[in-house]
Amino acid sequence: MSDAGVGERQLLEETLRSPWADFIAKFMAARSLHALLRHRPQLACQRTIDTLAAVLADPVTQKERQALFLFREAAGGLLALFVAADRVWADKSGRVLHQVLRHGAGAVQRAVNEALASLPLALAAPPVATVAADGEPPAITWAELLQAVGGGACGELGFVGRSLVGRLADNSGLLVVKLARPDDRLDALTGEAVWLGHLRDHGYCFPVPFAIPQPVVVNGDFAFRLRELPICPPANLALHGERFAISFIAPPDYYRYPNEPAVDPDLDFDRFRRLMAENAHLLGFLTGRGIVHEAVIPLFHNRVQSQRREDSGLYNWVLAGRLDRWLESCRHPNFGLTGLRDFEHFVRLDDLRCTLYYQLGAHFLSLLLVAGSYFRSREPALRGCHGDGRPVDARHLFDAGELATVVEEVYRNYYQGFAGVPCLGPLPFDLVRLTERMIDEMGVDRHMDEVLRLVDQQSMDDAAFVAFLEARGFSRRQCARLERGVADINIPTGPHLGGFNQPISLPELVEAVGAMGAMCVVGRYLADQGSTVPWQMEEQEPEFAAVGC
């Protein structure tokens, strides 16, 4: 072993341990040590691991505004040992990272989450053939569509969102005609049918029940144009003028959701728990095979500014900002009694527009929000504010033990689906603390308002301004009293998790989903390496000095 290399390592360690070194000096030392360990991990010793652990446990560093950058370098150094060093140092460095994951918070936990999530995975997206129509889709009548699905009559028709739905005469399922919106591309519309066919026909052995709809083929193509609609669509439903559509046969329970106990008498807690676990397992299973659902529920930071923000108002959970209308987002999740749905949101891993780690966290965030909404949905009308302005307190609808059970089962089932091995060992977050905080924030509607800024009003004409307000519960009389472009307008559209343009009021949820996603990557990484037992730590670990709490 080179004396020069050992000397360099020792010098960097001394700088990181020195009470006299300032933040910049420690950052540069951590960065250099990270690079050294990445290229020459054999230089490490116990003091190296102890030094990096001390950096991550330092409460003084946590108070620094740029602490995340120093913590990233320290976590990266430990990860370099976990990946490349002999098994002794890999085990020791892994234990430190796992302790931070479980007991840290704030910037230090984020740094460790991101480090673990960067482990290389052997994930391969499946080849999914696209369907290219020759020319325009065929134009057909409603009767011709019924003939294409078997010639049977269809029962009473109605709209579910933009889909025209009717029960087949033999009661075997639902005929669903999904109509294009005005701005939809035809290839995006047919993408859902392509995914349906792929998942049905390519021999996937799903670990839990999954009733995949059967796409309808019309004249050799998935897409078609309806000459006429058999019933009038709702007045507020905007559809493509050419009536482009796809169709599929869905199971009878396709539009039954897991979080509607007030309207579904069969949806007791045991069934809800099982449905959440099964759908989490499915999401993890497909993601682990390179098929990612990008919209389990709609997640927004700020819907009202979606037209002028570069991010379209979409939520970036890593930034831990305010979460817009969380209960509204959970009303119709893209999973239910029959499994996952809305296959238009499936993408191959190679085509994912974000990192895999971000998407794992978005899945967990969506599932845990739906878990909270189940308890609120026991009394759906109980929300908002009382007449005197006090926020509604619905915490009595929650059961802490039941919520904790769902949270744990969601995590362990998703992990097993994604990693392909059981999730053993302790949870990477404080389950009791998380569920307590979920009940405190999801059970009390403290944040109800969004703000329609002047700049957003100026982008509307008067008709759009009135339509916007009416869609958010304003009466014609209330709209008439408001003049567009004069002042910001507070609109009670909540509950939200956090005040307008403020951080999320439930940061523990963001930290937990980040840890869940990171540990899923760790589990899959070890499975890819041929490990027979996923990385797990004993229940009794050396206590990590929690920082940032």
KEVOTI-307485 format. One record per residue: x negated, y negated, z of N, C-alpha, C in turn; residue in one letter. Coordinates in steps of 0.001 Angstrom, whole numbers, plus 500000, padded with zeros to 6 digits. Atoms other than C-alpha are relative to their C-alpha. Layout:
XYZXYZXYZa...
% end
This chain:
499150501200500000500000500000500000499119498756500000m500828501191500153498598496605499003500036499141501257s500059500903498852497356494489501914500605498649499661d499433501286500415498342491401499903501517500028500082a498547499881499939501899492664499606500510500024501421g499603499944498597502103493481503305499856498614500634v500213501330499444500655490097504181501074499017499561g498940500888500492503155488279501998501310500275500720e498762499644499302506033490195503583499979499495501435r500098500428498604504803489449507091500137498485500128q499920501459499972504407485746506323501449499535499809l498601500365500238507961485534504980500864500334501208l499241499625498804509306487383508003499760499011501135e500306500961498942507522485000510363500734498688499775e499267501230500300509064482021508589501472500153500364t498586499774499699512552483532508912500251500100501502l499836499865498557511978484201512618499641498725500764r500520501183499306510426480830513412501126499055500435s499009500997499562512532478461515560499702498605499458p500388501329500486510651475562513931500263499819498510w499746500110501440511390476363510277501376499396499750a498695500593500295514163474231508791500769500896499026d499120499158500818517027475540506673499402500251498619f500555499833501346515316474937503317498847500995500026i501140499081499901512171476751504448500491501439500161a499485498652499794514206479719505629500685500524498734k499370499569501250516215479792502425498951500463498996f501036499627500958513066479851500305499301501294500422m500617498765499519511557482566502514500913501200499755a499058498898500232514706484700502293500083500338498519a499956499767501446514799484249498549498764500768499540r501239499325500395511161485298498187499952501432500538s499987498654499438511601488283500525500970500898499236l499035499257500820514667489377498563499334500454498701h500656499654501266512666489273495318498908501046500221a501075499050499704509750491124496922500569501403500228l499409498692499698511994493924498218500668500608498779l499366499478501202513801494207494919498964500680499100r501036499452500883510529494899493088499080500981500725h500912499120499249508540496609495886500639500403501330r499301499636498754510975498115498418499145500828500948p500851499173499143508204500408499716499228499165501020q500675500871499040506753497382501539500802499821501287l499128500257498853509673497354503998499594500824501212a500167499276498744509436498372507624501165499619500909c498893500286499083511703498229510647500102498504500281q499975501438499718510697494621511307500691499242498865r499342500649501138511902493695507811501515500042500177t498546499863499818515371495043508516500467499180501189i499626500782498819515448493474511971500020498506499692d500065501432500349514456490105510519501210499582499182t498844500338500832517157490114507855501295500094500787l498817499898499151519716491279510406500125498773500896a499978501187499139518729488394512673500457498768499229a499541501124500825519242485926509812501521500029499870v498554499885500180522752487242509223500766499772501297l499325500156498707523542487076512962499787498627500620a500386501287499412522234483544513491501160499006499989d498872500943499964525051481247514688499602498588499575p500453501336500428522924478161513967500089499893498480v499925500001501463522641479086510300501444499923499531t498585499996500386526398479697510151500569498587499953q499488501372499948526958476026510951499483499140498845k500534500751501129524895474904507978501007499962498854e499033500159501087526943473574505085499720500962498847r500395499121501096525002475689502585499606501393500497q500384498722499383524775478770504828500209501181499060a499703498876500880526308481017502165498799500385499149l501115499718500905523217480695499959498868500740500728f501006499279499223520811481770502701500480501412500322l499461498677499685523090484629503740499994500921498772f500036499189501228523291485806500116498616500609499789r501355499476500200519510486141499931499675501082501034e500259498995498967519327488022503242500765501289499715a499206498814500333522150490359502256499433500693498770a500598499415501192520507490855498865498746500793500317g501187499258499597517273491917500541500354501347500610g499564498739499409519069494529502611500573500933498937l499428499164501059520941495733499536498901500616499140l501107499459500778517659496149497661499428501240500678a500487498823499267516542498547500398501012501137499943l498956498973500044519862500360500373499987500739498663f499962499403501335519589500986496635498716500736499666v501253499505500568515903501625496078499052500665500995a500967499486499030514158502578499328500275501468500322a499748498623499587513800506004500894501244500034500889d498704499870499336516835507360502719499988499428501412r500043500546498641515637506247506164500318498512499982v499761501440500040515475502571505232501349499681499345w498687500207500602518560502863503033501093500129501055a499003499807498951520531504185505998499986498843500988d500101501090499024519221501502508346500543498692499423k499513501241500610519882498641505915501512500074499772s498567499842500198523308500043505084500789499795501267g499307500175498723524251500123508757500120498521500370r499941501436499701523357496461509172501074499327499151v499009500604500887525439495473506142501422500368500438l498668499567499594528380497525507374500428499333501300h499680500694498752528195495971510847500454498566499729q499596501368500341528336492477509340501385500009499374v498703499897500658531244493562507198501117500115501023l498961499738499009533182494738510240500156498870501006r499953500916498860532276492068512777499730498548499645h500279501373500387531260488975510815501235499304499457g498911500790500591533433486229509366499387498833499254a500447501189500692533194483205507147498936500298498957g500989499924501064530128482694504957499171501270500061a500843498813499903528122485628506331500737501230499495v499262498846500500530878488108505627500179499924498489q499865500151501445531459486696502161498710500412499297r501276499652500627527745487059501376499802501510499963a500167498547499957527713490707502461501014500677499088v498997499464500931530967491441500624499485499955498560n500443500174501383529515490053497400498781500862499692e501181499164500220526231491904497846500416501449499770a499567498609500141527899495280498357500802500204498717l499173499888501208530337494603495519499178499955498727a500846500061501194527404494112493141499317501329499689s500602498693500268526346497769493385500426500502498620l499648499541501358526216499299489877500865501253500041p499068498872500032529078501673489109500036500618498604l499881499284501278529437504300486407501470500050499588a498607500095500442532850503086485255500036499849498486l499866500081501454533873503609481664501448499758499634a498637500281500462536932502030480079500372500987498900a499603499024501019538925504501477979500218499329498649p499642500552501313539304504010474230501508499972499846p498554500149500174542810502666473718500239499417498620v499784500430501382543864502437470090501039498892499942a499005501039500241545633499284468999500879500411498821t499068499686501075548657499488466750500152498769499130v499891501120500936548503497235463728501142500275499034a498852499817500894551802496846461927499641499529498591a500162500420501395551816496629458141501070498959499687d499037501061500261553440493260457614500881499729501200g499071500362498950556425492069459610500636501240500619e499288498886499386558073494395462153501356500195499326p498708499759500650561234496042460801501131499275500704p498800500641499442564499494190461287501096501051500086a498992498960499802567172496460462775501188499432500760i498816500355499237570650496240464215499974500733501338t499898499319498707571614497252467729500382501469499797w499585498623500277573315500359466325498830500833499496a501164499261500498570123501331464511499001500291501121e500864499738498851568156500973467737500533501176500814l499412498881499267570587503282469541499780501313499268l500249498792500781570196505762466713498544500455500158q501413499662499852566389505603467110499704500674501333a500219499390498680566698506602470776500864501235500208v499248498764499867568969509534470078501444499903499589g498653500156500520572199508092468787501085499885501048g498975500075498967573956508038472168500433498578500282g499515501326499598576049505169473411499242499548501230a500678500583498846574686502843476047501046499331500871c499023500564499083576571501753479145499926498489500071g499932501447499847577152498230480404498605499388499951e501287500646500212574341495907479365499841498774500883l500300501208499243572659493177481332498538499635499828g501384500448500113569458491157481470499304500109501354f500905500015498856566665491800483950498779499212499551v501021500876500557564358488878483361500252499818498521g499831500137501447563773488816479621500359501329499341r499705498672500542564622492518479203501492500282500004s498620499556500131567971493732477955500048501464500430l500024498686499375568834496829479988501398500598500017v498741499265499912571582499447479757499727501449500342g500164498597499622572071502922481182500443500894498855r499650499070501061572044505751478674501245500804500366l498707499350499783575319507595478225499871501273500820a500163498750499254573936510863479614499384499790501382d500500500364498686572668509012482695498560500468500249n501358499492499855569135510261482007498970498905500229s500949501089499822567538506855482172500570498688499521g499608501339500424567621503220481166499371499688498653l500540500557501234567237501762477704499585498558500292l500541501334499731565016498702478095499500499409498689v500454500728501182564568496209475261499308498728500505v500774501130499496561783493788476136499804499009498869k499979501021501040562181490601474132498842499019500162l501126500941499980559385488235473190500463498617500439a499760501403499663559210484757474692499557499134498824r500318500859501155558799481747472381498534499990499614p501420500126500310554992481660472664499268501337499996d500649498689499947554313485429472836499398500384498653d500595499404501193551930486998470359500550501415499827r499426498686500273553178490138468677499102501118500529l500894498953499512550065492106469592500059500134501514d499842499927498549550530491205473257501272500750500365a498739499302499735554106492455473104499846501502499791l500158498576500287553157495759471512498988500656500935t500993499432499091550307496169473997500611500844501094g499350499218498944552727497377476654500367501392499494e499618498696500553554052500152474405498761500861499740a501244499255500231550474501117473490499525500648501293v500420499453498717549610501553477170500928501117500466w499061498938499641552785503560477790499631501298499292l500356498810500760551829505950475024498678500598500453g501310499516499584548224506170476158500086500761501325h499938499375498681549049507000479777500838501268499998l499176498790500090551687509549478784499293501128499256r500456498993500963549695511343476106498538500413500147d501440499726499957546055511443477228499575500830501209h500369498979499025546167514045479949499537499509501349g500360500469498659545797511905483056500688500872501046y499439499201498900546279513976486197500197499060501184c499753501006498973547874511391488460500138500655501368f500023499367498675547388512086492180501310499879500764p498708500214499335550867510869493176501060499856498912v498952500117501023554268510689491418499913498686499224p500071501175500871554262508302488462500861500274498777f499060499805501112557244508165486098499740498920498950a500382500960501038555893506482482954501086499962498932i498964500092501036558549505181480534499525500523498649p500273499483501341558771506633477021500209498889498980q499808501057500995558110504031474304500833500491498829p499157499693501151560563503928471403499275499571498730v500616500297501283559172504098467867501096499756498967v499022500365501022561151502344465141499281499866498665v500639500023501324560124503072461534498478500025500098n501432499834499855556673504084462698499291498903500760g500623501120499315556069500952464751500665499825501358d499421500292498690556563499938468378500844498727499963f499313501284500026557669496387467545501100499996498940a498922500164500970560870495443465757500640498631500214f499250501254499867563156492464465226501478500324500009r498561499753499894566750492643466425500759498966499168l499206500927500820569135491165463899500970499205500858r499078500688499101571546490312466676499897500630501379e499959499469498645571821490692470440501417500453500306l498652499509499722574748492773471692500736499180501053p499385500916499031575359490298474546499214498703499973i500677501305499969574504486640475038498999499968501156c500974500124498909571336485997477043500388498866500936p499756501123499086571443483721480116499566498679499376p500254501300500613571451480045479238498576499509500241a501345500495499664568090479441480956498890500933499535n500996499045500471566322482342479217499508499604498612l500588500401501283563982481174476456499416501230499304a500454498844500761563415483840473788499452499560498645l500549500263501320561485483970470521501138499944498983h498919500178500969563635482762467643500202501188499075g499893498842500889562892485905465604500485501256500719e499530498869499187564048488199468439499069501215499868r500941498889499983560875490281468343500134500742501324f499802499203498794561022493149470837499263501328499890a500342498582499920559778496540471953501064500652500869i499008499307499193561861499218473636499376501252500618s500442498750499370561306502106476026501129500552500862f499051499322499120563288504638478029499356500115501369i500545500020498646562698504097481746500838500890500919a499227499203499054563722506274484694501098499167500645p498863500752499439567008505335486420499613499032501116p500390500848498868565194503825489447498929498972499641d501105500852500441562834501695487368500050498609500619y499881501363499473564175498405488736500347499984501485y499874500007498548564279499424492382498622499737500597r501270500479499474561581497740494429499788500494501432y500272499424498680559851498848497645500260499069501168p499914500973498917560461495663499633501354499298500038n498653500571499955564235495153499501500899500788500945e499192499191499078565586496844502654501412499480500187p498659500553499799568556494461502850500966500425498904a499123499640501113569900495575499440499894501477499637v500195498584500306568691499204499404500101500797501294d499809499305498718570147501271502267499097501218500173p500877498833499897567838504195501452498558499638500313d501388500438499863564709502100501935499656499770501474l500440500136498618563802502839505534498481499868500035d501430500272499910560310502244506855499163501167499500f500810498859500433559042505786506234499893500061498482d500060499982501457559988505578502569499167498841499472r500797501159500396558527502096502254498509500285500176f501400499682499739555266503255503834499456500954498946r500448499026500986555051506197501457499848499371498618r500068500660501309555787504046498401498795499074499904l501169500885500018553129501527499354498716500802499860m501201499165500077550547504266499869499842500595498599a500071499382501322551418505964496568499600498995498928e500335500991501022551269502784494517498588499460500181n501392500371499772547995501756496156499069501064499422a500814498901500537546608505183495240499963499933498471h499944500111501459547772504742491638499139498854499486l500803501149500428546216501281491333498513500311500102l501397499650499845542918502547492710499557501053498995g500311498924500942543014505672490527499757499443498597f500145500549501346543530503721487310498817499038499901l501136500927500019541032500992488215498688500770499969t501191499178499995538462503684488931499737500695498684g500158499423501342539010504926485384499972498932498923r500187501077500960538536501557483758501268499378499475g498717500579500421542232500591483506500488499110501140i499764500961498931543029497443485465501326499274499788v498767500794500027546413495899486273499658498602500494h500429501366499673545828492131486238501049499183500747e498951500811499370549130491027487806500935500893500788a499137499180499131550440493266490582501152499146500512v498993501043499777552312490157491727499411498702499460i500554501293500425551998486578490442499373499273501189p500715500694498931549416484760492570499604498611499515l500277501383500387549217480973492417499455499217501185f500421501009499024547333478304494279500950498814499938h499197501210500182549529475589492817500794500117498711n499179499857501199552377476313490419500330498650499369r499505501267500513553444472688490102498977499328499081v501033500605500834550105471706488519499471500962498940q500510498955500882549794474786486316499782499519498570s500116500452501388550197472830483079498750499170499742q501141500879500240547241470509483625498704500471500666r501213499467499380544781472574485684499305500965499045r500746499089500868542021474428483867500251501453500373e499735498632499560542807477512485971501480500359499934d498546499794500118546565477178485195500668500194501355s499424499885498665547168477018488935499887501385500604g500104498632499497546276480698489343499124500060501246l500658499919498702544987481854492707498654500691499889y501315499385499871541306482561493310499802500296501479n499999499676498571541342484431496598498637499784500650w501333500171499431537564484140497042499844498599500593v500103501385499530537969480364497514500886499712501203l499182500083498778540583480919500256500816498715500087a499118501161499984542840478042499227501429500375500371g498585499798499676546516477631499994500661500904498962r499309499053500876548694480408498535501439499534499803l498721500608500361551758479074496738501141501024500055d498736499244499998555235480532497507499792501508500106r500377498591499879554066483873498811501222500914499981w498805499145500014557573485242499422500606500073498603l499475500018501367558713484201495945499177500927499102e500863499147500813555716485975494433500253501483500239s499777498594499637556689489186496215501394500512499631c498599499598500222560327489262495048500114501236499131r499931498864500913559798491679492168498576500424499638h501371499559500300556336493258492401499984500961498823p500126499129501170555050495183489429499694501439500392n499983498591499622555441498489491227501289500239500785f498733499700499358558424500279492670500131501469500332g499747498620499603560063503598493422499429501003499006l500486499074501024558840505116490146498513499840499703t501417500252500263555274503804490279499760498608499470g500367501311500534553609500936488461500888499632498823l499184500488501117555339498788485843499344498769499392r500514501142500758554859495853483478498600500300499442d501249499521500560552177497608481471499358498984499057f500600501067500807551634494451479412498814499371500715e501087500595499222549301493404482241498820500939500180h501152499113499954547006496424481860498935499531499011f501119500279500896543560495745480408498909501037500246v501177499171499827540486497852479804498977499219500825r501004500645499161537689497137482259499077499118499166l500894500784500865535543495904479359500605498655499605d499314501223500412538155493239478598500443499143501180d499597500725498800538617492060482186499413498593499984l500424501395500066538428488286482453499351499513501292r500612500357498727536972488327485968499124501173500442c500812498895499503534628490471488056500900501102500553t499258498884499421535749493901489202500290499747501473l499805500288498572535256492811492821501167499046500216y498880500928499875537621489892492328501327500737499795y498749499315500295540247492196490842500383500984501102q499712499122498874539926494724493661500632499202501138l499443500836498949540535491936496149501406499520499677g498659500445500405543524490661494148501013501122500170a499096498866499777545040494164494254500353500126501480h499738499868498571544637494391498023500826498830500521f499236501165499572545918490848498531501466500156499607l498633499821500472549006491606496441500740501043500825s499362498918499250549738494854498266500308499573501428l499768500407498614549367493295501716501048498897500100l498922500988500011551574490335500804501353500686499861l498745499256500147554267492765499643500341500711501302v499748499366498711553856494617502935500643499021500974a499391501001499134554592491412504822501399499633499566g498679500394500507557539490593502570501070501028500330s499020498967499640559201493928503419500715499635501296y499398500328498710559773492774506989500853498746499892f499193501205500197560970489309505932501275500311499214r498845499678500838563342490933503430501109500721500769s498926499445499177565284492536506268501096498963500217r499032501106499945566978489116506548499529498931499011e500579500889501020566184487356503256500452498551500108p499508501379499893568295484281504062499313499228501121a500655500648498868566264483564507188498640499479499546l501232500594500496563645481203505777500156498492499925r499969501455500150562721477539505528499914499274501324g499995500844498800563449474940508178501415499855500533c498724500327499392566250474259510621500361498545499689h499544501353500297568290471072510326499166498921500661g500821500997499310566039469310512821498542500025499555d501353499967500543562948470159510802499105501080500574g500821498927499438561687473027512953499889501158499011r500142498860500918560249475906510898500727501225500520p499355498739499643562197479142510862498946500951500560v500875499011499380560612481735513140500641501377499820d499455498674500300561207485251511791499070501109500478a500976499007499550558479487069513698500672501226500620r499304498856499403561079489263515394500343501080498971h499711499009501038561653490988512030498830500968499787l501194499188500204558117492406512099499829501008501128f500455499017499019556892495507513872498495500147499810d501462500020500145553147495236514544499444501385499700a500483498647500239552641498996514654500299500474498593g499643499598501357554502499584511408499153499265498961e500808500772500941552653496775509634498565500521499975l501359499472499932549304498120510846499899501331499264a499998498706500692550219501574509552499948499800498488t499973500238501441551008500216506082498664499441499521v501275500599500406547840498098505921498915501072499907v501035498967500006545628501046506838500228501010498883e499736499008501047547365503458504472499777499424498602e500282500643501285547174500976501595498497500047499725v501451500014500200543425500628502106499450501395499741y500585498660500125542638504317502550500457500689498714r499514499379501228544812505407499613499379499355498772n500646500666501142543438502776497231498547500456499905y501398499575499969539900503685498288499856501398499404y500118498629500502540483507386497620500283500062498503q499723500023501430542048506659494235498837499443499208g501079500664500726539179504377493222498686500770500077f501289499345499806536209506217494701500047501481499661a499876498577500287537585509722494139499646500894501162g500309499248498785536716510778497690500812499404501143v499228500539498875538581510434501011499265498857500684p500559501128499256538049507254503006499891500395501465c500239499588498630536492508399506270499326498862500754l500667501014499213535081506379509122500907498835500342g499190501126499528536279503117510659500350499037498871p499610501030500959538032500328508818498972498878499994l500987501090500074535838497452507602500566498653500450p499397501236499492538014494888509401500736500340501286f499287499837498731539814494374512709501489500104499702d498619499762500394543220495929512025500984499310500940l499073500612499042544890494698515217500026498487499813v500074501454500194543683491131514736500667499584498692r499419500343501297544664491132511063501521500043500055l498537499897499973548224492332511680500613498945500910t499495501077499139548674489882514551500072498683499240e500043501256500732547643487012512331500983500006498822r499010499908501077549776488253509416501394499691500521m498674500248499427552839488231511661500147498531500382i499931501409499598552012484771513035500217499071498809d499919500901501144551621483205509591501116500359499033e498929499599500905554047485249507481501374499928500667m498735500002499286556694485146510173500544498630500350g499568501365499676556870481364510683499766499119498775v500069500783501245557611479029507748499515498579500277d500573501302499633555278476204508753499709499125498784r500421500756501181554340475191505214501044500188498906h498869499878500924557367474504503027499877499116498763m499976500998501077556477471569500769498893500208498968d500990500252501035554718471255497460500197498551499572e499937501411500371554015467834495964499965499874498475v499988500315501425555006466723492474499278498666499836l500831501191500104552198464248491790500480499091498867r499674500972501042552616461105489737499494500450498639l500580499604501274550294462473487076500795501132499360v499181498927500556552488465561486697501338499463499499d498747500602500456555635463440486441499811499278498668q500246500767501220554048461320483728499862500884498766q500101499081501132553517464405481571501371500537499582s498653499539500311557307465041481568500820498864499407m498988501001500332560137463257479849501106500102501047d498961500030498967563307462471481825500754501324500097d499263498736499986565074465675480787499184501104500687a500855498990499385562107467848481778499846499747501498a500098500376498595561828465936485069501215500506500769f498769499549499338565456466673485965500053501523500029v499981498538500054565174470300484835499035500598501019a500987499523499035562072470730486974500572499952501416f499445500144498655563822469426490070501185500941500228l498841499115499853567019471387489444499568501451500190e500502498632499853565012474598489098499473500249501407a500505499880498639563730473902492624501041499608501028r498913500147499045567138473409494206500589498618500155g499443501343499894567812469693493685501337499946499274f498706500205500659571405468716492874499891498855498999s499983501116500966572299466358490018499984498660500725r499942501262499255573083463679492593498632499663500579r501339500243499464569676464095494255499030499578498902q500873500362501117567952463947490871500236498559499559c499666501352500453569785460737490009499398498935500906a500557500969499058568379459050493116498475499884499893r501456500010500128564793459807492090499604499451498641l500489500571501249562937457783489481498650500605499667e501232499357500431560248459534487524498855498989499906r501204500799500152556730458125487777499847498860500970g500094501082499013557220455913490833499138500409501192v500733499537498820555823458000493709499939501524499997a500043498558499811554768461500494654501306500466500653d498746499467499473557753463720495510499716501314500717i500112498759499244557750466343498253501182500901499675n498964499051500395559681469448497214499903501229500904i500051498849499085560605472160499761500188501324499253p499923498770500788559776475278497731499403501203500717t500700498933499280558039477383500408500909501154500399g501235500201499239557188479193502423498732500254499192p501337499834500539553563478816501403499076500437501136h501015499699498993550477480092503209498939498908499936l500886501152499991548803476768503890500698498764499470g499442501252500475549607473112503327499521499676498598g500308500359501380549524471526499878498569499480499889f501414500339500212545915471279498626499144500205501246n500734499672498790544718472767501934499516501448499927q500413498589499972542969476057502823501174500911500339p498988499028499621544996479214503276500132500020501518i499773499970498555546557479414506725499726501365500594s500261498634499555545664483116506916498642500457499451l501313499627500539541884483296506255499618501434500329p500297498612499647541760486656508020500428500962498897e499542499154501098543690488118505093498986500003498861l501006500098501061541135486860502561498746500780500388v501189499279499551538253488208504638500217501509499954e499711498561499982539948491601505000500022500578498595a499926499434501354540702492062501295498621499997499333v501360499991500519537128491091500464499219501198500516g500687498849499419535819493735502856500532501305499413a499418498794500596538234496322501448499421500246498604m500534499859501351537092495663497894498534500402500011g501421499679499925533420495778498869499785501460500383a500175498617499568533788499110500654500463500993498934m499607499135501119535626500597497675498845500149499016c501153499934500897532615499718495534498921500893500606v500996499164499337530295501302498108500366501474499876v499568498613500088532356504488498178499827500569498611g500135499518501368532407504765494395498517500105499608r501432499956500300528685503967494157499387501286500525y500573498794499421527808506808496514500536501252499310l499447498865500741530175509153494700499292500146498652a500721499959501268528462508215491428498586500561500174d501341499506499732525115509044493053499979501468500396q499928498587499636526346512534493897500031500252501485g499893499816498556526761511942497607501222500849500315s498876499120499669528932514649499120500937499373501011t499181500683498993530183512404501930499840498505499783v500119501452500196530991508709501349499276499350501170p500677500766498961528980506174503272500976499699501117w499131500272498867530519506016506732499135499821501226q500733500263498777529421504799510103500746500616501178m499348499480498807530094506213513528500931498954500568e499078500940499379532971504703515444499264499106501000e500755500778499039530499503572518117498706499532499352q501174500566500640528019501311516372499322499023500944e500610501112499283525442498951517849500754498720499663p499148501166500228527408495754518285499251498917499239e500553501109500759526743493033515723500460498711500648f499637501286499416526684489505517101500850499237498999a499093500604500970529755488208515300499779498499499920a500160501435500202529355484741513815501118499503499112v499012500620500881531743482366512160501425500290500393g498641499629499616534749483630514105500738498804500571c
% end
